[in-house]
Amino acid sequence: MAAPPLSSSTNCFVEPATSPIFGGARKTGKFFEQPHLRILPALRRSQGFALKASMGSPGFTQQLNKSKLETLSKAEDRCDIFDILKNRFLSFKSKYIENVEQFENLAKAQAPKFMVIACADSRVCPSNILGFQPGEAFVIRNVANLVPTFESGPSEVNAALEFAVNTLQVCIILFPTLGIPNLIHFLVWVENILVIGHSCCGGIRALMSMEDDANGSFIHNWVIVGKNARKKTEAAASTLSFDDKCRHCEKESINHSLVNLLTYPWIEEKVANGKLYVHGGYYDFIKCSFEKWTLDYQGTKLEEDGRIAAKNKVLWC
């Protein structure tokens, strides 16, 4: 028996009968109409089990019917989640249409002034916290916002740093006007690297709680990048509680990442020449405050103890 038809209001978790890539769709206005839809195999199977169960005990049939309702409920929940995303996208699209010229320019090239290295934590999106707009920041996010040293070898952070600082250069051409006979060229590149840490960081808690000889899990092999920050924290905050040690290390690891940035030759060269600035930021989402500081290259003596000198410290609260 064919599956019962779905109502027109149901538009999630269905698959087209004619093609796995919506090949049988017919365009009507802005939307696509599917000529034939069928329920996903999991729901079809649960229907089949319900039919077979009708020959069994009432309790067994009731159990399968309950399972079917739970399956449908989960599907509806997933549909609601993506409905929310759809509405958010359509809201974004309205802004896109209002600023279409800006987005057309971004489609040709990007010239962000910032590279941001932030934590992957879902609560600390830098675009939400600092209001970065499309084209303003080249962002990479990882667990605990760590930066490996140049000597550590290839990683996604290394690749992003090289792309942002070395490759992401835009040649801006000003066409000649009266009194200016020649074209003028300007090279534009990332001018600021901002490493953002945050309160209640799970990656830092993992770093502070793991043993040096722990098994090489993916998490261990990554957060161990910040082991020097942990050592400094243990030395400076040995009498504090574990929670306070973690908070101390959250900020210490940011400075550790700033130090590691200077192990990249092309970064240190630009910082020394005043073409690139390296900053630290700490977002406390409990107090909703943001601390920002800038590495003082001239005052930092990396060969001594790896501690940085900071300048332009501010607190936004």
Secondary structure, DSSP 8 states (H G I E B T S, - for coil): -------TT--SSEEESS-TTSTT-EEETTEEE-S-EEE-HHHHHHHHHHHHHTTS-HHHHHHHHHHHHHHHHHHHHHHHHHHHHHHHHHHHHHHHHHTHHHHHHHHH----SEEEEEE--TT--HHHHH---TTSEEEEEEGGG----GGG---HHHHHHHIIIII--EEEEE---TT--S-EEEEE---EEEEEEESS-HHHHHHHHS-TT----HHHHHHGGGHHHHHHHHHHSTTS-HHHHHHHHHHHHHHHHHHHHTTSHHHHHHHHTTS-EEEEEEEETTTTEEEEEEE-TTT--TTTTS---EEEEEEE-
